[in-house]
Amino acid sequence: MNLDTTAPILIYAFALIINFVIFGVPVMQLLARTGHSRFWILIALVPLVNIIFLWVWAFKRWPIDV
């Protein structure tokens, strides 16, 4: 592999890590505060499923309300 093919991969990996730190960590804290498992953050990695989950999660009864 030369630098021409690895540079875009490294930039993409770096962007994913930054994106996770900016958005993933706060969402994990919100999930924990509402009584959900922090592993639900993995749903955010699946396109379309994350949008459906967001709507389901917003309108369901939260464990903290029970």
QUIVENPE-V794549 format. One line per field, one symbol per residue. phi: phi as a letter, one per 40 degrees, with the letter a starting at -180 (. if undefined). psi: psi as a letter, one per 40 degrees, with the letter a starting at -180 (. if undefined). burial: + if it has 24 or more other C-alpha atoms within 12 Angstrom, else -. A space follows every 50 residues. Layout:
phi=???
psi=???
burial=???
//
This chain:
phi=.bccccccccccccccccccccbcccccccccccgccccccccccccgcc cccdccccbcccdccc
psi=hidddddddddddddddddddddddddddddddeeiieeedddeehiddd ddddddddeihidde.
burial=--------------------------++--+--------++--------- ----------------
//
